[in-house]
Amino acid sequence: MRKHVLITSGIYPTHGIFSLIKYISYSLLSNKKFKKNYSLTILIFKENFLMKLKKVIFNIFLNLRNFFLNEKMRIHKFSYSAKEFIDENNDLKKYFRYFSKENDYIKFNPNLVFPLISGVEKKNFLSIGYIYDLQHRDLPKLFSKKEIKMRTNQFKTILQKNDSIVVNSKFVKKRILKNFNIKKRKIDVIPFLPFIYDKKKKINFNIRNKYKIGKNFFIVCNRFWKHKNHEIIFKAFKNFLKYKPNFQLVCTGDTSDTRFPAYFDNLKKEYYSLIKSGKIRILEIIPRPDQLKLIELSKAVVQPTLYEGGPGGFSSYEAISLGKKLILSNISINREIKSKNITFFSPNSHEELTQKLLITSKQYLSKKNWKKHSKINKIKLGNYFLKLIEETLTSK
């Protein structure tokens, strides 16, 4: 009898969680042994009216605390919806089901549920927990004391209540082992095996005209959170233009940072002339097919981040999947990526980044074998997740 695996988005999933479950789903469904021995359900969170109302009230409460108590609680603004995820992944549509609370898991009679970012009270299934990062411990200035306590308790619960644990990097695993008393706990690191996990949709229009982008440009695909470090690339690009005035810098992603609400506005003021002239293009949130096409057309993807839970963040996965050049900050977690297409730089030096931009602007990168590598990586990742599932199911 086939065993039932349930892949869940969790309650109020982020863009990162949706990306993770896409990687899991597409890689597993490419594995013949998995399809023979397991059935799959992808469980997507869907707000009901009461939950929408609770979220609005809760966010008002957080805004008031941030304003009057000078806290830095993150507001729950979910810019990437379940509808967008569903629309962009028609190949997975037959596996989709919907839920509004975590107790609903039991209704689907799963043998295994993952990736869980909570500690669900289980009755008849095993689970694999997922811890995305320990940013609240590593960059505590970005969090309020209350939020640090909440995240610490959340991660303790994940570690205690799940049968297996996965993380995105060796760096996060080391930080968990150092910060939590779990010496006997096995933590699996998801290998860095990027691939294009959905069919590339044909773009039937001139995407350069749509977004007012010329032939030569770099792209940054990050939300404008302070730790994503847009300031360093803006400063470096301003210097770069003295030598290469025919280039643009394209930025995609939400422009809000509720912990530092003035961050984006301050950047706009400082680089107003470059933004107004179109040298820096702020596109905000755009459809995923458009973003992938822009990555493919770019000279390189730039990732100046000061902190990540997974090596390079998902824009690095996509850059390497498409055979693109990646200019990446040299923080320790990013050093876990091994690729000839990567150029590292110090995230605190705009001078060094300027030099890396200049060198990359002159290079031609052959993308001859990227489809082959993408296919191989999908198979390898499917084998990894299948082994993880089998080990978890046989551990009890």
Secondary structure, 3 states (H helix, E strand, C coil): CCEEEEEECCCCCCHHHHHHHHHHHHHHHCCHHHHHHEEEEEEEECCCHHHHHHHHHHHHHHHHHHHHCCCCCCCCCCCCCHHHHHHHCHHHHHHEEEECCHHHHHHHCCCEEEEECCCCCCCCCEEEEECCCCHHHHCHHHCCHHHHHHHHHHHHHHHHHCCEEEECCHHHHHHHHHHCCCCCCCEEECCCCCCCCCCCCCCCCCHHHHHCCCCCEEEEECCCCHHHCHHHHHHHHHHHCCCCCCCEEEEECCCCCCCCCCHHHHHHHHCHHHHHHCCEEEEECCCHHHHHHHHHHCCEEEECCCCCCCCCHHHHHHHHHCCCCEEEECCHHHHHCCCCCEEEECCCCHHHHHHHHHHHHCCCCCCCCHHHHHHHHHHHHHHHHHHHHHHHHCCC
